[in-house]
Amino acid sequence: MATGEAHEQHNQERRRKITQRLRELKRQWESRVKAELECQQFRQEPKPDNDSFLVWAAIVSIGALVLDWWVSSTTLESFAVQFGLPPWLLATVVSLIDAGIAVLASGYLAEGELRRKRHQKLGLLVMGFLGLGKLIALFFYLQDQYSGRFALNTIPWGIWLQVLLILVVYALLKIFGAGLWYLFAYIRHCFPLVLSETKEYIELKHKKYLDILRSTFSDDGEYQRYVKEHDLELNTSVHELQSTREMKPKNRGWERTQATKRIQKINRRIVKAKEQRERYQQFRQELETLPHSEEFFMTAMIISLILLVADLFVSKSLLRPIVEVLFQEGDTWIWLAAVLFVVLDALLALYASGYSTRDRHQIEEVDEHRAKGRAGLILWGVVKLLVYTVALYIQGAELQKLIGQTIFWGLVIGALHFGLGFSGAGLWYLFQFIRHRIPLLWFGDEQKLISECNRLMGILRSTFKSDEEFETYLQQHKLKPIELPMHDRYGDLIRRKQL
C-alpha cells in the first residue's frame, strides 16, 4: 500500500514538471506563430516602394551613414574636445541622429498620406539645419587648425572633399532613407524568428513530452481528460491577423482635418482659376478684333525689349556726368536713375501705342493717345539731352566736345524714342499677357486641380467607416468638388488660332 502511494506521488511530481514544460513549449509555439504572422503581414502590406528598392536603399543608406560617421568625426572634433568626449563617440551619436532623421524624412513612420508628406518636409528641414551645423563645425575646426587665420586658397582639398561629402550624405539619406526604415522594421517584425525555435522542433519536443506524460497514466481516458483540463495541446489553427491596420483615432482626425482644409483651398483656387481663364479668353478674343495681328504684337514686343535694354545703357552714359556733378562717386545712383529713365520711357511708349485707352476700338481716342504719347517721348528726350548738355557744361567741357556729344546723343535718343514710339504696342501685349497669363499659371490647371481634389477626397473617404458618414460630412462642410465643362473652350480657341 505504501509502495503504491509513493509511486502515485512520484507520477504526480513527474506530471507537474512535464506540465510546466508543455506549457512553456505551448507559449513558444504561440510566440513563433505570432512572429511568423507579423513577419508575413509586414512583407505583404502595401508600401509606397517595392521591396527590392527598399533593400538597395538600405544598403546605400548604411554606406551613407558610414561616410557620415567619418566626416562627423573630423568636423566635430573641436566640439568633442570642448565637451571632453572622444570624437568617435560624438560622431556616432550624430550619425544615429542622422539615421533617425532620414527615417522621419522617408515618411514611412506616418499613418496617412498627408501626414507622410508632412514628415517628409519636416525631415528635409531638419536635415538642412544639421548640414548647416556641420559646416559651421567645420569652420571652427579650420580655425583651430590655422590659428584663426585661413583663406579659401589655403584650405586643403581634403576639407573641400568633406564639404562635398556632407552634401552627398544628406542627399543620399533623403533619397534612400526609406531603406533604413525597412531595415529597422524588418528587424522588428522578422528578427524574432531567428531567435526562436522552429515550429517543427517545438512540435517534436511537445510530442516527446506528451509521450512521457502518457506513460504516467494507466488509462488513456484519464490521460485525455488531464490534457484537456490543463489545455496542453498545441493550437495548430492559424489565427489570421488583420490584413489592414486601422488608423489611430488621433491620426484619423488629423488626416480628416488636413484633407478638409486642402480641399477647401483647392476649391477656392479652382474658382479663381476658372475666372482667370475666362479673362484670358476674353483677352485672346479681343486680340482677334484689333487691327494688328498677334505676330505683329510679338515682333513689336521683341523690338521694344531690345530698345529698352539699349536705353538702359544709353541712360547710364547720359547720367554719369549728371550724377558726378551732384556726387563724387555714384555708380549705384547712376544705375538706379537709369532704371527709372527706362521705366518712364516704357510708360511713354505704352501710352504712345494707343492701346492703353479704355476702348481700343475708338479710333479717335486711340489716335489722340498716340499723338500725346509720341509728343511726350519727344519732350522727354529733349529734357534728357538738355540736362546732359548742362552737366557737361558745368564740368567745363570744351565747346567742340560739347557740341559733338550733344549731336551724337541727340541722334541716339531720337532713334531710341522713335523706335519705342512705334513699337510700344509690343509692350502693351507683354503687359496684358503677364496680367492675364501669369495668374493662370499661378492658380494652376483646372484639370490638375480637380484631380488633386479627387485624390484628397479619396484620402478623406478613408477616414470614415461608411459612405453615409462621409456624405453627411461633405454636406456639412460643403465640399462638393467643382466640375469642369465638357469642352475646353480655351483649348478650342488655341487650336482655331493655330489653324
ROVEXDREN-865243 format. One record per residue (C-alpha): residue number from 1; x, y, z. Coordinates in Angstrom, 1 decimal. Example, Ala and Ser with C-alpha at 12.3 -4.5 7.8 and 13.67 -1.06 7.14 Angstrom:
BEGIN
1, 12.3, -4.5, 7.8
2, 13.7, -1.1, 7.1
END
This chain:
BEGIN
1, 0.0, 0.0, 0.0
2, 2.8, 2.4, 0.9
3, 4.6, 1.5, -2.2
4, 1.6, 2.3, -4.4
5, 1.1, 5.7, -2.7
6, 4.8, 6.5, -3.2
7, 4.6, 5.5, -6.9
8, 1.5, 7.7, -7.3
9, 3.2, 10.7, -5.7
10, 6.2, 10.2, -8.0
11, 3.9, 10.2, -11.0
12, 2.2, 13.3, -9.9
13, 5.5, 15.1, -9.4
14, 6.6, 14.0, -12.9
15, 3.2, 15.2, -14.3
16, 3.7, 18.6, -12.7
17, 7.1, 19.1, -14.2
18, 6.1, 17.8, -17.6
19, 3.0, 20.0, -17.5
20, 5.2, 23.1, -16.8
21, 7.5, 22.1, -19.7
22, 4.5, 21.5, -22.0
23, 3.1, 25.0, -21.1
24, 6.4, 26.6, -21.9
25, 6.5, 24.8, -25.3
26, 3.0, 26.0, -26.0
27, 4.0, 29.6, -25.2
28, 7.0, 29.2, -27.5
29, 4.7, 27.8, -30.2
30, 2.2, 30.7, -29.9
31, 5.0, 33.2, -29.9
32, 6.5, 31.6, -33.0
33, 3.2, 31.5, -34.8
34, 2.5, 35.2, -33.9
35, 6.0, 36.2, -35.1
36, 5.5, 34.4, -38.4
37, 2.2, 36.1, -38.9
38, 3.6, 39.5, -38.1
39, 6.6, 39.0, -40.5
40, 4.2, 37.7, -43.2
41, 1.9, 40.7, -42.7
42, 4.9, 43.1, -42.9
43, 6.1, 41.6, -46.1
44, 2.6, 41.6, -47.7
45, 1.4, 45.0, -46.6
46, 1.4, 47.7, -49.4
47, 4.3, 50.1, -49.3
48, 5.0, 53.2, -51.5
49, 8.1, 51.5, -52.8
50, 8.7, 47.9, -53.7
51, 10.9, 45.6, -51.5
52, 13.8, 45.3, -54.0
53, 14.2, 49.1, -54.0
54, 14.0, 49.2, -50.2
55, 16.7, 46.6, -49.9
56, 19.1, 48.5, -52.1
57, 18.1, 51.7, -50.3
58, 19.0, 50.1, -47.0
59, 22.5, 49.2, -48.4
60, 23.0, 52.7, -49.8
61, 21.9, 54.3, -46.5
62, 24.2, 52.2, -44.4
63, 27.1, 53.2, -46.7
64, 26.0, 56.9, -46.4
65, 25.9, 56.6, -42.6
66, 29.5, 55.2, -42.6
67, 30.6, 58.2, -44.6
68, 28.6, 60.4, -42.3
69, 30.4, 59.0, -39.3
70, 33.8, 59.5, -40.9
71, 33.0, 63.1, -41.8
72, 31.5, 63.9, -38.4
73, 34.5, 62.5, -36.6
74, 36.6, 65.3, -38.3
75, 34.1, 68.2, -38.4
76, 33.0, 67.7, -34.8
77, 36.5, 67.3, -33.4
78, 36.6, 70.8, -31.9
79, 33.3, 70.4, -30.2
80, 34.2, 66.9, -28.9
81, 37.4, 68.3, -27.3
82, 35.4, 71.2, -25.6
83, 32.9, 68.7, -24.1
84, 35.7, 66.2, -23.1
85, 34.3, 63.5, -25.4
86, 36.1, 61.2, -27.8
87, 35.4, 62.4, -31.4
88, 34.3, 58.9, -32.5
89, 31.6, 58.9, -29.7
90, 30.2, 62.3, -30.7
91, 30.3, 61.2, -34.4
92, 28.4, 58.0, -33.5
93, 25.7, 60.0, -31.7
94, 25.3, 62.4, -34.6
95, 25.2, 59.6, -37.1
96, 22.4, 57.9, -35.1
97, 20.5, 61.2, -35.1
98, 21.0, 61.5, -38.9
99, 19.7, 57.9, -39.3
100, 16.6, 58.8, -37.3
101, 16.0, 62.0, -39.3
102, 16.4, 60.0, -42.5
103, 13.7, 57.6, -41.4
104, 11.5, 60.6, -40.5
105, 12.1, 62.2, -43.9
106, 11.2, 59.0, -45.7
107, 7.6, 59.4, -44.4
108, 7.2, 55.7, -43.6
109, 6.6, 56.4, -39.9
110, 3.4, 58.3, -40.6
111, -0.1, 57.0, -40.9
112, -1.9, 58.6, -43.8
113, -0.6, 60.2, -47.0
114, -0.9, 63.8, -45.7
115, 1.0, 63.1, -42.5
116, 3.6, 61.3, -44.6
117, 4.2, 64.4, -46.7
118, 4.4, 66.5, -43.6
119, 7.0, 64.2, -42.2
120, 9.0, 64.4, -45.4
121, 9.0, 68.2, -45.3
122, 9.9, 68.3, -41.7
123, 12.7, 65.8, -42.1
124, 14.1, 67.7, -45.1
125, 14.1, 70.9, -43.0
126, 15.9, 69.2, -40.1
127, 18.5, 67.8, -42.5
128, 19.2, 71.2, -43.8
129, 19.8, 72.6, -40.3
130, 22.0, 69.6, -39.4
131, 24.0, 70.1, -42.6
132, 24.4, 73.8, -41.8
133, 25.5, 72.9, -38.3
134, 28.2, 70.5, -39.6
135, 29.5, 73.2, -42.0
136, 29.7, 75.7, -39.0
137, 31.5, 73.0, -37.0
138, 33.9, 72.5, -39.9
139, 34.6, 76.3, -39.9
140, 35.6, 76.1, -36.2
141, 37.8, 73.1, -37.0
142, 39.6, 75.1, -39.6
143, 40.1, 78.0, -37.1
144, 41.7, 75.6, -34.7
145, 44.0, 74.1, -37.4
146, 45.1, 77.5, -38.8
147, 45.1, 79.5, -35.5
148, 42.1, 81.7, -36.6
149, 43.8, 82.7, -39.9
150, 43.0, 80.9, -43.1
151, 42.0, 81.7, -46.7
152, 40.0, 79.8, -49.2
153, 43.0, 79.1, -51.4
154, 44.9, 77.6, -48.4
155, 42.3, 75.1, -47.4
156, 43.4, 71.6, -48.3
157, 41.4, 69.6, -50.9
158, 40.5, 67.1, -48.2
159, 38.4, 69.7, -46.4
160, 36.6, 70.6, -49.7
161, 36.0, 66.8, -50.1
162, 34.4, 66.7, -46.6
163, 32.1, 69.6, -47.5
164, 31.1, 67.7, -50.7
165, 30.6, 64.5, -48.6
166, 28.3, 66.3, -46.2
167, 26.1, 67.4, -49.0
168, 26.2, 64.0, -50.7
169, 25.5, 62.1, -47.4
170, 22.3, 64.1, -46.7
171, 21.2, 63.8, -50.3
172, 21.6, 60.1, -50.1
173, 19.8, 59.8, -46.8
174, 16.9, 61.9, -48.1
175, 16.5, 59.8, -51.2
176, 17.2, 56.4, -49.7
177, 16.2, 56.9, -46.1
178, 13.2, 54.6, -46.6
179, 15.8, 51.8, -46.7
180, 16.7, 52.4, -43.1
181, 13.0, 52.3, -42.1
182, 12.7, 49.0, -44.0
183, 15.8, 47.6, -42.2
184, 14.5, 48.6, -38.7
185, 11.0, 47.4, -39.4
186, 12.4, 44.1, -40.8
187, 14.5, 43.6, -37.7
188, 11.5, 44.4, -35.5
189, 9.0, 42.1, -37.3
190, 11.2, 39.3, -38.6
191, 14.2, 39.1, -36.4
192, 12.3, 37.3, -33.6
193, 12.0, 34.3, -36.0
194, 15.8, 34.0, -35.9
195, 15.9, 33.9, -32.1
196, 13.0, 31.4, -31.6
197, 13.0, 27.7, -32.3
198, 11.3, 26.4, -35.4
199, 7.7, 25.1, -35.3
200, 8.9, 21.6, -36.3
201, 11.4, 21.5, -33.4
202, 8.8, 22.8, -30.9
203, 6.2, 20.3, -32.2
204, 8.7, 17.4, -31.9
205, 9.6, 18.3, -28.4
206, 6.0, 18.8, -27.4
207, 5.1, 15.3, -28.8
208, 8.0, 13.8, -26.9
209, 6.8, 15.3, -23.6
210, 3.3, 14.2, -24.3
211, 4.5, 10.6, -24.7
212, 6.3, 10.9, -21.4
213, 3.2, 12.3, -19.8
214, 1.2, 9.4, -21.3
215, 3.5, 6.9, -19.6
216, 2.4, 8.3, -16.2
217, -1.2, 7.2, -16.7
218, -2.5, 3.7, -16.8
219, -5.7, 4.7, -18.6
220, -5.9, 6.6, -21.9
221, -9.2, 8.2, -20.9
222, -7.7, 9.7, -17.8
223, -4.7, 10.9, -19.8
224, -7.0, 12.6, -22.4
225, -9.0, 14.3, -19.6
226, -5.8, 15.5, -17.9
227, -4.5, 17.0, -21.2
228, -7.8, 18.7, -21.9
229, -8.3, 20.1, -18.4
230, -4.8, 21.6, -18.4
231, -5.0, 22.8, -22.1
232, -1.7, 21.2, -23.1
233, -2.4, 20.6, -26.8
234, -0.8, 22.9, -29.4
235, -3.1, 25.2, -31.2
236, -2.3, 24.4, -34.8
237, -5.0, 26.5, -36.3
238, -3.5, 29.8, -37.6
239, -5.3, 32.9, -36.3
240, -5.1, 35.4, -39.2
241, -4.2, 38.9, -38.3
242, -6.0, 41.8, -39.8
243, -4.8, 42.4, -43.3
244, -5.0, 46.2, -43.0
245, -4.1, 48.1, -39.9
246, -6.7, 50.6, -38.8
247, -5.5, 54.1, -38.3
248, -5.4, 55.5, -34.8
249, -8.3, 57.8, -34.0
250, -6.0, 60.7, -33.3
251, -4.2, 60.3, -36.7
252, -7.6, 59.7, -38.4
253, -8.9, 63.0, -37.1
254, -5.7, 64.9, -38.1
255, -5.9, 63.4, -41.6
256, -9.5, 64.3, -41.9
257, -8.9, 67.9, -40.8
258, -5.9, 68.4, -43.1
259, -7.8, 66.9, -46.1
260, -10.8, 69.1, -45.5
261, -8.6, 72.3, -45.4
262, -6.7, 71.3, -48.5
263, -9.9, 70.5, -50.4
264, -11.5, 73.8, -49.4
265, -8.3, 75.6, -50.5
266, -8.2, 73.8, -53.9
267, -11.9, 74.6, -54.5
268, -11.1, 78.3, -54.0
269, -8.2, 78.0, -56.4
270, -10.4, 76.2, -58.9
271, -12.9, 79.1, -58.8
272, -10.2, 81.7, -59.2
273, -8.5, 79.7, -62.0
274, -11.8, 79.5, -63.8
275, -12.4, 83.2, -63.5
276, -8.9, 84.0, -64.7
277, -9.2, 81.6, -67.6
278, -12.3, 83.4, -68.7
279, -10.5, 86.7, -68.5
280, -7.6, 85.3, -70.6
281, -10.1, 84.0, -73.1
282, -11.6, 87.5, -73.4
283, -8.1, 88.9, -74.0
284, -7.5, 86.3, -76.7
285, -10.8, 87.1, -78.3
286, -10.0, 90.8, -78.2
287, -6.8, 90.3, -80.0
288, -8.7, 88.9, -83.0
289, -10.7, 92.2, -83.2
290, -7.7, 94.5, -83.1
291, -6.3, 96.0, -86.4
292, -2.9, 94.3, -85.8
293, -2.2, 90.6, -85.8
294, -0.6, 88.7, -82.9
295, 2.5, 88.2, -85.0
296, 2.9, 92.0, -85.2
297, 2.5, 92.3, -81.4
298, 5.1, 89.7, -80.7
299, 7.6, 91.3, -83.2
300, 6.9, 94.7, -81.7
301, 7.5, 93.2, -78.2
302, 10.9, 91.8, -79.1
303, 11.9, 95.1, -80.7
304, 10.7, 97.2, -77.8
305, 12.6, 94.9, -75.3
306, 15.8, 95.3, -77.3
307, 15.4, 99.0, -77.4
308, 14.7, 99.2, -73.7
309, 17.9, 97.3, -72.9
310, 19.8, 99.7, -75.2
311, 18.0, 102.5, -73.5
312, 19.3, 101.3, -70.1
313, 23.0, 101.6, -71.2
314, 22.4, 104.9, -73.0
315, 20.7, 106.3, -69.9
316, 23.6, 105.1, -67.8
317, 26.1, 107.0, -70.1
318, 23.9, 110.1, -70.1
319, 23.5, 110.1, -66.3
320, 27.2, 109.7, -65.5
321, 28.1, 113.4, -65.9
322, 24.8, 114.5, -64.3
323, 25.4, 112.3, -61.2
324, 29.1, 113.3, -61.0
325, 28.0, 116.9, -60.7
326, 25.9, 116.0, -57.6
327, 28.0, 113.2, -56.1
328, 31.7, 112.4, -56.3
329, 31.2, 108.7, -56.7
330, 27.7, 107.4, -57.6
331, 27.7, 104.2, -59.6
332, 24.7, 103.0, -57.5
333, 22.8, 106.2, -58.1
334, 23.6, 106.0, -61.8
335, 22.1, 102.6, -62.2
336, 19.0, 103.5, -60.1
337, 18.4, 106.6, -62.2
338, 19.0, 104.7, -65.4
339, 16.3, 102.1, -64.4
340, 14.0, 105.0, -63.6
341, 14.6, 106.5, -67.0
342, 13.9, 103.2, -68.7
343, 10.6, 102.8, -66.8
344, 9.5, 106.3, -67.8
345, 10.4, 105.6, -71.4
346, 8.4, 102.3, -71.3
347, 5.4, 104.0, -69.9
348, 5.5, 106.8, -72.5
349, 6.0, 104.1, -75.3
350, 3.0, 102.2, -73.9
351, 0.9, 105.4, -73.9
352, 2.1, 106.2, -77.5
353, 0.9, 102.8, -78.7
354, -2.7, 104.0, -78.2
355, -3.7, 100.6, -76.7
356, -3.8, 101.9, -73.1
357, -7.2, 103.5, -73.7
358, -10.3, 102.1, -72.2
359, -12.0, 101.5, -75.5
360, -9.4, 100.4, -78.0
361, -11.9, 100.4, -80.8
362, -12.5, 104.1, -80.7
363, -10.1, 105.3, -83.4
364, -10.2, 109.0, -82.4
365, -9.3, 108.2, -78.8
366, -6.6, 105.9, -79.9
367, -5.1, 108.5, -82.3
368, -5.2, 111.1, -79.5
369, -3.3, 108.8, -77.1
370, -0.7, 108.1, -79.8
371, -0.2, 111.8, -80.5
372, 0.2, 112.6, -76.8
373, 2.5, 109.7, -76.1
374, 4.8, 110.4, -79.0
375, 4.9, 114.1, -78.1
376, 5.8, 113.1, -74.6
377, 8.6, 110.9, -75.9
378, 10.0, 113.9, -77.9
379, 9.8, 116.3, -75.0
380, 11.3, 113.8, -72.6
381, 14.2, 113.1, -75.0
382, 14.8, 116.9, -75.3
383, 14.8, 117.2, -71.5
384, 17.4, 114.3, -71.1
385, 19.6, 115.9, -73.8
386, 19.4, 119.4, -72.2
387, 20.2, 118.1, -68.7
388, 23.2, 116.1, -70.1
389, 24.5, 119.1, -72.0
390, 24.2, 121.3, -68.9
391, 26.1, 118.7, -66.9
392, 28.9, 118.7, -69.4
393, 29.0, 122.5, -69.4
394, 29.2, 122.6, -65.6
395, 32.1, 120.1, -65.8
396, 34.0, 122.5, -68.1
397, 33.9, 120.5, -71.3
398, 35.3, 122.1, -74.4
399, 32.9, 123.7, -76.8
400, 33.8, 121.3, -79.7
401, 33.3, 118.3, -77.4
402, 30.1, 119.7, -76.0
403, 28.6, 120.2, -79.5
404, 29.8, 116.8, -80.7
405, 28.5, 114.9, -77.7
406, 25.2, 116.7, -77.8
407, 24.6, 115.9, -81.5
408, 25.7, 112.3, -81.0
409, 23.5, 111.6, -78.0
410, 20.6, 113.6, -79.6
411, 20.7, 111.2, -82.6
412, 20.8, 108.2, -80.3
413, 18.0, 109.4, -78.1
414, 15.9, 110.3, -81.1
415, 16.4, 106.8, -82.7
416, 15.5, 105.1, -79.4
417, 12.4, 107.2, -78.8
418, 11.3, 106.9, -82.4
419, 11.6, 103.1, -82.2
420, 9.8, 103.0, -78.8
421, 7.0, 105.2, -80.2
422, 6.2, 102.8, -83.0
423, 6.8, 99.5, -81.1
424, 5.0, 100.4, -77.9
425, 2.1, 98.1, -78.9
426, 4.5, 95.2, -78.1
427, 4.9, 96.4, -74.5
428, 1.1, 96.6, -74.2
429, 0.9, 93.0, -75.5
430, 3.6, 91.9, -73.0
431, 1.9, 93.6, -70.0
432, -1.5, 92.2, -70.9
433, 0.0, 88.7, -71.4
434, 1.6, 88.9, -68.0
435, -1.5, 90.3, -66.4
436, -3.8, 87.5, -67.7
437, -1.5, 84.5, -68.3
438, 0.8, 84.6, -65.3
439, -2.1, 84.4, -62.7
440, -3.5, 81.5, -64.7
441, -0.2, 79.7, -64.3
442, -0.1, 80.6, -60.6
443, -3.6, 79.2, -59.9
444, -2.8, 76.1, -61.9
445, -4.6, 74.0, -64.5
446, -8.2, 73.2, -63.6
447, -7.9, 69.6, -64.6
448, -4.9, 69.0, -62.4
449, -6.6, 70.9, -59.5
450, -9.7, 68.7, -59.8
451, -7.6, 65.6, -60.0
452, -5.8, 66.6, -56.8
453, -9.2, 67.4, -55.2
454, -10.4, 64.0, -56.1
455, -7.3, 62.4, -54.7
456, -7.8, 64.3, -51.4
457, -11.5, 63.2, -51.5
458, -10.2, 59.6, -51.5
459, -8.0, 60.3, -48.6
460, -10.9, 61.9, -46.8
461, -13.1, 59.0, -47.5
462, -10.6, 56.6, -46.0
463, -11.1, 58.3, -42.6
464, -14.8, 57.2, -42.5
465, -16.2, 53.8, -41.8
466, -19.3, 54.2, -44.0
467, -20.5, 56.1, -47.1
468, -23.3, 57.7, -45.1
469, -20.9, 59.3, -42.6
470, -18.8, 60.5, -45.5
471, -21.8, 62.0, -47.4
472, -23.0, 63.7, -44.2
473, -19.6, 65.2, -43.6
474, -19.4, 66.5, -47.2
475, -22.8, 68.2, -46.8
476, -21.8, 69.8, -43.5
477, -18.6, 71.3, -44.9
478, -19.9, 72.0, -48.4
479, -17.1, 70.0, -50.0
480, -18.7, 69.1, -53.3
481, -15.9, 69.2, -55.9
482, -16.2, 71.7, -58.8
483, -16.7, 70.2, -62.3
484, -15.1, 71.4, -65.5
485, -17.2, 72.0, -68.6
486, -17.4, 69.1, -71.0
487, -15.3, 71.0, -73.6
488, -12.3, 73.2, -73.0
489, -13.0, 76.5, -74.7
490, -9.5, 77.8, -74.3
491, -8.1, 74.7, -76.0
492, -10.6, 75.1, -78.8
493, -9.6, 78.8, -79.2
494, -5.9, 77.9, -79.4
495, -6.5, 75.2, -81.9
496, -8.6, 77.5, -84.1
497, -5.8, 80.2, -83.8
498, -3.2, 77.7, -84.9
499, -5.2, 76.6, -87.9
END
